[in-house]
């Protein structure tokens, strides 16, 4: 006896489940696309960018955006969380792919190169009255832990001076960003900062 003979509805259930799964997958893709485009729009134009414009950039309807994010503040929070979670995943991927002595410096350079947009979005949301620290406190803590973990493992491997801490790293990243967005100058600043972080000869 076949499964359909035992349960006449089995085929119907299976067929019905496929569109539901496809819809959920489409919804997740739409949501991710909205968050990516909202981040880019806020970085370029500030937090006043309209929902209509974000929907246009994402290739979805305004109804799709508001279904996922009923208020502008809900969208702000989701954008911030999505971005911080991306950085945490990047740290984990670098740690899995590279040796501790290299992983920290790879992630440091990535943060410098991407932080101009991150700072622009953070400033835009804060300027719009959004409390980023409160809304994303857990994600921010996770990011700090990921950065500290990379730093600690690099120090244990003898690749980074032992007296450097996370606050030093964040200050160095801010200094590299302050140099400007010129690619050559930024790369030079990354190299100077990384050289300064390496242990001094005995």
N, C-alpha and C positions, 0 to 999 in steps of 0.2 A: 504494500500500500504506500503510495507517495505521500509526502507531507501535505499536499493540497487535498488528497483524499481524506486524510485524518482530520484536517481543519480546512473547510471550504473557504474560510475567510483569510487564510494565511497569505495567499497570493495578493489579495486586495490590500492587506495591511502593509506588505512589503512595498507594493507599488505606491501606496499613499504616503509611505514614509520618505520615499526618495525626494518628492517635491518639497516636503517640509525641511529636509536636511539641506537641499539646495538653497531654499529661501534663507535659512539661518546662515549659510556660508556667504551668500550675497550680502546679507545684512552686516556681517562682520567685515567684509571687504569694503562696503560703503562707509561704515563707521571709521575704519582705519584711514580711508582716503580722505574723509572729512577732517579728521584730526591732523593729517599731514598737511593738507592745504590750509587749514586754519592756522597752523603753526607758521607756515611760510608767509601767509598774509599778515599775521600779527607782527612777524619779524620785519617785514618790509614796510608796512603801512600803519602799524599801531593797532590798539585794541578796538578802535572805533569801526573797523571793517564790518560791513553788514553781513547778516546771515545769508541774504540773497547772493552777495558776492562770493562768499565762501562756498555756497552750494554750486554756483556757476563754475568756480574753479575746480570743484570736486566732480563735476559732471553729474550731479544729482539734483533732485527737487528741493526746494526750501522745506517742504513737508518731511522729507527724509531726514534733513538736519534736525528739525525741531522734534521729530519723533525720538531721535536718540538723545538730543540735548534740548530739553524744553525751555531753558533760559540761557541767556548769554553767560551767566555765571557758571552754569553747569558745563557749558562748552569750555570756558576758561579752565575750570578744574580738570576736565578730561584731557585737554591739551597739555597742561602742566604734568599731570600724572603719566600720560603716554610718553612724553619726551624724557622724563626722568627714568622711567622704566626701560626705555630704549638704551639709555646710557648705562644702566646697570647691566643689561644684557650684553652690551658691547664689552664691558669690563670682564664679564664672565667668559665671553667668547675669546677675548685676548688671553686671559689666564689659562684657558684650556688649550689654546693653540701654541703659545710661546713659553719659553723658559722664564722663570721669575725674574731673572736678571734683565730680560728684554721686555717683558710684558708691561712693567710699570712705565718705561719710557715710551713705548708704543701708545699706551693709553693717555699719557701726559700730552703727547703731540696731538692726538685725536681731540682731546678736550680743548686745547688751544685753538685748533683749526675750526672747531664747530661752535665754540663758545660765543663768538660774536652774535650769531643768530639767537643762541640761548639767552644771552644777556638782553638782547633787544626785546625778545618776547617777555622775559621777566620784568623788564622796565615798563613795557606796555601794559601788562596786566596789573602791576602795582600802581601805575599811574591812573588806571581805571578804577582804583579802589578795591582791587581784589587782594585778599590776604593770602599770598602764595605760601608763606611759611606754615600757616595754620591749615590750609586746605590740603597741602601735600607733605605734611610733616613725616608720615611714615615712609613715603617714597624718598624723601630727602635723606632720612636716616639710612635707608637701604643704600643710597648712592654713597653716602659718607663711609659706610661699612665696606663697600666694594673698593673704594679708593684706598682706604686704610689697609685693606687686605693686600692689595697689590703692592703698596708701599712697604708693608711689613715683610712680605715674602722677598722683595728685592733687597731689603736691608739684611735679611737673614742669609741671602745669597752673596752678600758682600758687594752688591752693585750700587747701593745708595748709602750715603753717610748715615750713621746711626742716630745722629742728633736731629735729623729732619723729621717734622711731624706734618700732619694733614693741613694744619693752618699755614705752614710754610709753603706747601705745595699749592694751595689755593691762592696765596699771595703771588707766587711766581707765575701762575696761570694768568692772574689779573694783570701782572706786569707785561707779560707777552702780548696780551690782547691790547693793552694800552699803546703798544708800539704802532698799531694800525693794521690794516688788512692787506697791505702789500705783501705778496707771497714770499719774496726773497727776504724782506726784513723780518717777517714773521718766522720763517725757517731759521734765520740767524738767531733770533731771540730764543727759539726752542733749543737750539744747540748750546747757546750760552747758559741757559737755565739748567739743562741736563748735565753739562760739564760741571757746573757748580754743585750739583747734587751728588756727583760721584765722590767716593772716598778720596781724601787727600793722601798723597804718598807718605809713608811713615818717615 
